[in-house]
Amino acid sequence: MSNAPPPRPRVVAGKRRFVIVSSKFNARYVQGLVDHALDEFRKQSPDADLTCYRVPGAFEIPVVVQDIAANKRADAILGVGVILKGHTEHAENLARSITDALQRIALEHGVPVIHCVLSLDSEEQARERCLKESINRGREAARAAIEMANVMADLHAKP
């Protein structure tokens, strides 16, 4: 993973709809990601319509993302969660399942789905990526969502 954040996308003029679907599990770290994402959305897309949905765990994120994408209720969707690895393969299986589901939903419905379900080895990594400013993955996810919403709007703009 890079320590350099992606550049800020151009400020969005006009109304965009962004939805964050986040897990309640590992709440402290997930909330850090959500807070930084919301802050970035407000800076870069001040007129955006922002909606947040909370689900019990990371495994439940894709079903809500699926409904939002199928009904075209967002210009981009963020799936936000934190999976901390243990001593079994459960975390790896969970992370792969979520990754595959989110990618399938994005491709099936043509709505950008930003994957911000982090699979981390330790609480130290979680603190660095979820709570700190320097490499906060929530902020990066919001930037990716804004940029993808811009790209999709450009693709669908009438000539």
TALIN-V307446 format. One record per pair of residues at least 24 apart in sequence whose ideal C-beta (glycine too) atoms are under 10 Angstrom apart, sorted by sequence separation. I is the first residue (numbers start at 1). J is the second residue. D is the distance in whole Angstrom. If there is no record, write none. Layout:
i=I j=J d=D
i=I j=J d=D
This chain:
i=30 j=54 d=9
i=49 j=73 d=10
i=50 j=74 d=10
i=53 j=77 d=10
i=55 j=79 d=10
i=57 j=81 d=7
i=58 j=82 d=8
i=59 j=83 d=9
i=78 j=102 d=10
i=95 j=119 d=4
i=116 j=140 d=8
i=117 j=141 d=10
i=16 j=41 d=9
i=49 j=74 d=9
i=58 j=83 d=6
i=77 j=102 d=9
i=94 j=119 d=8
i=95 j=120 d=10
i=116 j=141 d=4
i=49 j=75 d=9
i=51 j=77 d=10
i=52 j=78 d=9
i=54 j=80 d=10
i=55 j=81 d=9
i=57 j=83 d=9
i=79 j=105 d=9
i=114 j=140 d=9
i=115 j=141 d=8
i=116 j=142 d=9
i=18 j=45 d=7
i=27 j=54 d=9
i=48 j=75 d=8
i=79 j=106 d=10
i=92 j=119 d=7
i=114 j=141 d=5
i=16 j=44 d=10
i=17 j=45 d=10
i=30 j=58 d=9
i=48 j=76 d=10
i=52 j=80 d=9
i=77 j=105 d=8
i=91 j=119 d=6
i=114 j=142 d=8
i=116 j=144 d=9
i=12 j=41 d=9
i=16 j=45 d=5
i=77 j=106 d=8
i=91 j=120 d=9
i=114 j=143 d=9
i=115 j=144 d=9
i=116 j=145 d=9
i=15 j=45 d=9
i=18 j=48 d=6
i=19 j=49 d=9
i=20 j=50 d=7
i=21 j=51 d=9
i=22 j=52 d=7
i=24 j=54 d=5
i=25 j=55 d=9
i=45 j=75 d=9
i=76 j=106 d=9
i=91 j=121 d=9
i=114 j=144 d=5
i=9 j=40 d=10
i=14 j=45 d=9
i=16 j=47 d=8
i=17 j=48 d=7
i=18 j=49 d=7
i=19 j=50 d=8
i=20 j=51 d=7
i=21 j=52 d=8
i=22 j=53 d=7
i=23 j=54 d=8
i=24 j=55 d=7
i=25 j=56 d=7
i=26 j=57 d=9
i=114 j=145 d=5
i=8 j=40 d=8
i=11 j=43 d=8
i=12 j=44 d=7
i=13 j=45 d=9
i=15 j=47 d=6
i=16 j=48 d=5
i=17 j=49 d=5
i=18 j=50 d=6
i=19 j=51 d=5
i=20 j=52 d=5
i=21 j=53 d=5
i=22 j=54 d=6
i=23 j=55 d=6
i=24 j=56 d=6
i=25 j=57 d=4
i=26 j=58 d=8
i=77 j=109 d=10
i=112 j=144 d=8
i=113 j=145 d=9
i=114 j=146 d=10
i=11 j=44 d=6
i=12 j=45 d=4
i=13 j=46 d=10
i=14 j=47 d=7
i=15 j=48 d=7
i=16 j=49 d=7
i=17 j=50 d=8
i=18 j=51 d=8
i=19 j=52 d=7
i=20 j=53 d=7
i=21 j=54 d=8
i=22 j=55 d=7
i=23 j=56 d=7
i=24 j=57 d=7
i=25 j=58 d=6
i=58 j=91 d=10
i=65 j=98 d=10
i=69 j=102 d=10
i=112 j=145 d=7
i=114 j=147 d=10
i=10 j=44 d=8
i=11 j=45 d=7
i=12 j=46 d=8
i=13 j=47 d=8
i=14 j=48 d=9
i=15 j=49 d=6
i=16 j=50 d=9
i=17 j=51 d=7
i=18 j=52 d=10
i=19 j=53 d=7
i=20 j=54 d=9
i=21 j=55 d=6
i=23 j=57 d=5
i=24 j=58 d=10
i=25 j=59 d=9
i=77 j=111 d=6
i=78 j=112 d=9
i=79 j=113 d=6
i=80 j=114 d=9
i=81 j=115 d=10
i=82 j=116 d=9
i=83 j=117 d=7
i=84 j=118 d=9
i=85 j=119 d=7
i=112 j=146 d=10
i=114 j=148 d=7
i=5 j=40 d=10
i=8 j=43 d=8
i=9 j=44 d=6
i=10 j=45 d=10
i=11 j=46 d=8
i=12 j=47 d=8
i=23 j=58 d=5
i=25 j=60 d=9
i=41 j=76 d=10
i=59 j=94 d=6
i=62 j=97 d=8
i=66 j=101 d=8
i=70 j=105 d=8
i=76 j=111 d=7
i=77 j=112 d=7
i=78 j=113 d=8
i=79 j=114 d=7
i=80 j=115 d=9
i=81 j=116 d=8
i=82 j=117 d=8
i=83 j=118 d=7
i=84 j=119 d=8
i=85 j=120 d=7
i=112 j=147 d=9
i=113 j=148 d=9
i=8 j=44 d=6
i=9 j=45 d=9
i=11 j=47 d=10
i=12 j=48 d=7
i=22 j=58 d=9
i=23 j=59 d=8
i=24 j=60 d=9
i=58 j=94 d=6
i=62 j=98 d=6
i=65 j=101 d=8
i=66 j=102 d=9
i=69 j=105 d=5
i=75 j=111 d=8
i=76 j=112 d=4
i=77 j=113 d=5
i=78 j=114 d=5
i=79 j=115 d=6
i=80 j=116 d=5
i=81 j=117 d=4
i=82 j=118 d=5
i=83 j=119 d=5
i=84 j=120 d=6
i=85 j=121 d=5
i=112 j=148 d=4
i=23 j=60 d=7
i=41 j=78 d=9
i=57 j=94 d=9
i=58 j=95 d=8
i=61 j=98 d=6
i=62 j=99 d=10
i=65 j=102 d=6
i=68 j=105 d=9
i=69 j=106 d=7
i=72 j=109 d=8
i=74 j=111 d=6
i=75 j=112 d=8
i=76 j=113 d=8
i=77 j=114 d=7
i=78 j=115 d=9
i=79 j=116 d=6
i=80 j=117 d=7
i=81 j=118 d=7
i=82 j=119 d=8
i=83 j=120 d=7
i=84 j=121 d=8
i=85 j=122 d=8
i=111 j=148 d=9
i=112 j=149 d=7
i=23 j=61 d=6
i=59 j=97 d=7
i=60 j=98 d=10
i=62 j=100 d=9
i=63 j=101 d=8
i=66 j=104 d=9
i=67 j=105 d=10
i=70 j=108 d=8
i=71 j=109 d=9
i=72 j=110 d=9
i=73 j=111 d=9
i=74 j=112 d=9
i=76 j=114 d=6
i=78 j=116 d=6
i=79 j=117 d=5
i=80 j=118 d=9
i=81 j=119 d=9
i=82 j=120 d=7
i=84 j=122 d=7
i=111 j=149 d=10
i=21 j=60 d=9
i=22 j=61 d=8
i=58 j=97 d=9
i=59 j=98 d=7
i=62 j=101 d=4
i=66 j=105 d=5
i=69 j=108 d=8
i=70 j=109 d=6
i=72 j=111 d=7
i=74 j=113 d=9
i=78 j=117 d=10
i=84 j=123 d=7
i=112 j=151 d=8
i=21 j=61 d=5
i=38 j=78 d=10
i=58 j=98 d=6
i=61 j=101 d=8
i=62 j=102 d=6
i=65 j=105 d=6
i=69 j=109 d=4
i=71 j=111 d=10
i=85 j=125 d=10
i=112 j=152 d=6
i=21 j=62 d=9
i=37 j=78 d=6
i=57 j=98 d=10
i=61 j=102 d=8
i=62 j=103 d=10
i=65 j=106 d=9
i=68 j=109 d=9
i=69 j=110 d=8
i=70 j=111 d=9
i=82 j=123 d=10
i=84 j=125 d=9
i=111 j=152 d=8
i=21 j=63 d=9
i=22 j=64 d=10
i=59 j=101 d=9
i=62 j=104 d=8
i=63 j=105 d=10
i=66 j=108 d=9
i=69 j=111 d=4
i=84 j=126 d=7
i=106 j=148 d=9
i=110 j=152 d=8
i=21 j=64 d=5
i=37 j=80 d=7
i=62 j=105 d=6
i=66 j=109 d=8
i=68 j=111 d=8
i=69 j=112 d=9
i=82 j=125 d=10
i=83 j=126 d=10
i=21 j=65 d=5
i=34 j=78 d=9
i=65 j=109 d=9
i=69 j=113 d=7
i=82 j=126 d=6
i=19 j=64 d=9
i=21 j=66 d=10
i=33 j=78 d=9
i=68 j=113 d=9
i=110 j=155 d=10
i=19 j=65 d=8
i=21 j=67 d=10
i=34 j=80 d=6
i=65 j=111 d=9
i=110 j=156 d=9
i=21 j=68 d=7
i=33 j=80 d=5
i=66 j=113 d=9
i=82 j=129 d=9
i=32 j=80 d=10
i=33 j=81 d=8
i=65 j=113 d=6
i=82 j=130 d=6
i=19 j=68 d=5
i=31 j=80 d=9
i=33 j=82 d=7
i=65 j=114 d=10
i=19 j=69 d=9
i=30 j=80 d=6
i=32 j=82 d=9
i=80 j=130 d=10
i=17 j=68 d=9
i=29 j=80 d=10
i=30 j=81 d=6
i=31 j=82 d=10
i=62 j=113 d=9
i=29 j=81 d=9
i=30 j=82 d=5
i=61 j=113 d=10
i=21 j=74 d=10
i=29 j=82 d=4
i=19 j=73 d=7
i=20 j=74 d=9
i=28 j=82 d=9
i=61 j=115 d=10
i=17 j=72 d=9
i=19 j=74 d=4
i=26 j=81 d=7
i=27 j=82 d=9
i=29 j=84 d=8
i=61 j=116 d=10
i=62 j=117 d=9
i=82 j=137 d=9
i=17 j=73 d=7
i=18 j=74 d=6
i=19 j=75 d=9
i=20 j=76 d=10
i=21 j=77 d=7
i=22 j=78 d=8
i=23 j=79 d=9
i=25 j=81 d=7
i=26 j=82 d=4
i=61 j=117 d=6
i=17 j=74 d=5
i=18 j=75 d=6
i=19 j=76 d=8
i=20 j=77 d=8
i=21 j=78 d=7
i=22 j=79 d=8
i=23 j=80 d=7
i=24 j=81 d=9
i=25 j=82 d=8
i=26 j=83 d=8
i=80 j=137 d=9
i=16 j=74 d=9
i=17 j=75 d=5
i=18 j=76 d=6
i=19 j=77 d=5
i=20 j=78 d=5
i=21 j=79 d=5
i=22 j=80 d=4
i=23 j=81 d=4
i=25 j=83 d=8
i=26 j=84 d=6
i=59 j=117 d=10
i=80 j=138 d=7
i=16 j=75 d=5
i=17 j=76 d=8
i=18 j=77 d=8
i=19 j=78 d=7
i=20 j=79 d=8
i=21 j=80 d=7
i=22 j=81 d=6
i=23 j=82 d=7
i=25 j=84 d=9
i=58 j=117 d=5
i=15 j=75 d=9
i=16 j=76 d=8
i=17 j=77 d=9
i=18 j=78 d=7
i=19 j=79 d=10
i=20 j=80 d=6
i=21 j=81 d=9
i=22 j=82 d=9
i=23 j=83 d=9
i=58 j=118 d=9
i=78 j=138 d=8
i=58 j=119 d=9
i=80 j=141 d=7
i=79 j=141 d=9
i=12 j=75 d=9
i=78 j=141 d=5
i=78 j=142 d=7
i=76 j=141 d=10
i=76 j=142 d=9
i=78 j=144 d=9
i=78 j=145 d=6
i=76 j=144 d=8
i=77 j=145 d=8
i=76 j=145 d=4
i=75 j=145 d=8
i=76 j=146 d=7
i=74 j=145 d=9
i=75 j=146 d=9
i=76 j=147 d=9
i=77 j=148 d=10
i=76 j=148 d=5
i=75 j=148 d=8
i=76 j=149 d=5
i=75 j=149 d=4
i=76 j=150 d=9
i=23 j=98 d=10
i=74 j=149 d=9
i=75 j=150 d=9
i=76 j=151 d=10
i=76 j=152 d=8
i=37 j=114 d=9
i=75 j=152 d=7
i=75 j=153 d=7
i=37 j=116 d=7
i=21 j=102 d=10
i=34 j=116 d=9
i=33 j=116 d=6
i=33 j=117 d=10
i=33 j=118 d=8
i=30 j=116 d=9
i=30 j=117 d=9
i=30 j=118 d=9
i=29 j=118 d=8
i=29 j=120 d=8
i=19 j=111 d=10
i=21 j=113 d=9
i=26 j=118 d=9
i=50 j=142 d=10
i=33 j=126 d=10
i=18 j=112 d=10
i=19 j=113 d=10
i=20 j=114 d=9
i=22 j=116 d=9
i=23 j=117 d=8
i=26 j=120 d=9
i=29 j=123 d=8
i=32 j=126 d=9
i=36 j=130 d=8
i=48 j=142 d=10
i=21 j=116 d=10
i=22 j=117 d=9
i=28 j=123 d=10
i=32 j=127 d=8
i=35 j=130 d=9
i=36 j=131 d=9
i=44 j=139 d=10
i=18 j=114 d=9
i=20 j=116 d=9
i=21 j=117 d=10
i=29 j=125 d=10
i=30 j=126 d=9
i=33 j=129 d=8
i=34 j=130 d=9
i=35 j=131 d=9
i=36 j=132 d=9
i=40 j=136 d=9
i=43 j=139 d=9
i=26 j=123 d=9
i=29 j=126 d=4
i=32 j=129 d=9
i=33 j=130 d=5
i=36 j=133 d=8
i=39 j=136 d=9
i=45 j=142 d=9
i=48 j=145 d=10
i=28 j=126 d=8
i=29 j=127 d=8
i=32 j=130 d=4
i=33 j=131 d=9
i=40 j=138 d=8
i=41 j=139 d=10
i=44 j=142 d=7
i=48 j=146 d=8
i=28 j=127 d=9
i=31 j=130 d=8
i=32 j=131 d=4
i=37 j=136 d=9
i=39 j=138 d=8
i=40 j=139 d=5
i=43 j=142 d=9
i=44 j=143 d=7
i=26 j=126 d=7
i=29 j=129 d=8
i=30 j=130 d=7
i=31 j=131 d=9
i=32 j=132 d=8
i=36 j=136 d=4
i=37 j=137 d=9
i=38 j=138 d=8
i=39 j=139 d=7
i=40 j=140 d=8
i=42 j=142 d=9
i=43 j=143 d=10
i=45 j=145 d=9
i=29 j=130 d=4
i=35 j=136 d=9
i=36 j=137 d=8
i=37 j=138 d=4
i=38 j=139 d=10
i=40 j=141 d=8
i=41 j=142 d=5
i=44 j=145 d=10
i=45 j=146 d=6
i=48 j=149 d=9
i=28 j=130 d=8
i=29 j=131 d=7
i=36 j=138 d=4
i=37 j=139 d=7
i=40 j=142 d=4
i=41 j=143 d=9
i=44 j=146 d=5
i=28 j=131 d=8
i=33 j=136 d=7
i=35 j=138 d=7
i=36 j=139 d=4
i=37 j=140 d=9
i=39 j=142 d=8
i=40 j=143 d=6
i=43 j=146 d=10
i=44 j=147 d=9
i=26 j=130 d=9
i=32 j=136 d=7
i=33 j=137 d=6
i=34 j=138 d=6
i=35 j=139 d=10
i=36 j=140 d=9
i=37 j=141 d=6
i=38 j=142 d=8
i=41 j=145 d=8
i=45 j=149 d=8
i=32 j=137 d=9
i=33 j=138 d=3
i=36 j=141 d=9
i=37 j=142 d=4
i=40 j=145 d=9
i=41 j=146 d=7
i=45 j=150 d=9
i=32 j=138 d=7
i=33 j=139 d=9
i=36 j=142 d=7
i=37 j=143 d=9
i=40 j=146 d=8
i=31 j=138 d=9
i=33 j=140 d=10
i=34 j=141 d=10
i=29 j=137 d=10
i=30 j=138 d=9
i=33 j=141 d=7
i=34 j=142 d=10
i=37 j=145 d=8
i=29 j=138 d=10
i=33 j=142 d=9
i=22 j=138 d=9
i=1 j=118 d=10
i=20 j=138 d=9
i=20 j=141 d=9
i=20 j=142 d=9
i=1 j=125 d=9
i=18 j=142 d=8
i=3 j=128 d=10
i=20 j=145 d=9
i=19 j=145 d=9
i=1 j=128 d=10
i=18 j=145 d=6
i=1 j=129 d=8
i=5 j=133 d=10
i=18 j=146 d=8
i=5 j=134 d=8
i=16 j=145 d=9
i=4 j=134 d=10
i=5 j=135 d=7
i=16 j=146 d=8
i=3 j=134 d=7
i=4 j=135 d=8
i=5 j=136 d=8
i=8 j=139 d=10
i=18 j=149 d=7
i=3 j=135 d=5
i=5 j=137 d=9
i=17 j=149 d=9
i=2 j=135 d=8
i=6 j=139 d=9
i=9 j=142 d=9
i=16 j=149 d=5
i=1 j=135 d=8
i=5 j=139 d=7
i=6 j=140 d=6
i=8 j=142 d=10
i=9 j=143 d=6
i=12 j=146 d=6
i=16 j=150 d=9
i=5 j=140 d=6
i=6 j=141 d=10
i=8 j=143 d=6
i=9 j=144 d=8
i=11 j=146 d=9
i=12 j=147 d=10
i=1 j=137 d=8
i=4 j=140 d=10
i=7 j=143 d=8
i=9 j=145 d=9
i=10 j=146 d=8
i=6 j=143 d=5
i=9 j=146 d=5
i=10 j=147 d=8
i=12 j=149 d=7
i=16 j=153 d=8
i=2 j=140 d=9
i=5 j=143 d=8
i=6 j=144 d=7
i=8 j=146 d=8
i=9 j=147 d=4
i=12 j=150 d=7
i=1 j=140 d=10
i=8 j=147 d=9
i=9 j=148 d=9
i=11 j=150 d=10
i=14 j=153 d=8
i=7 j=147 d=9
i=9 j=149 d=9
i=10 j=150 d=7
i=6 j=147 d=8
i=9 j=150 d=6
i=12 j=153 d=9
i=9 j=151 d=9
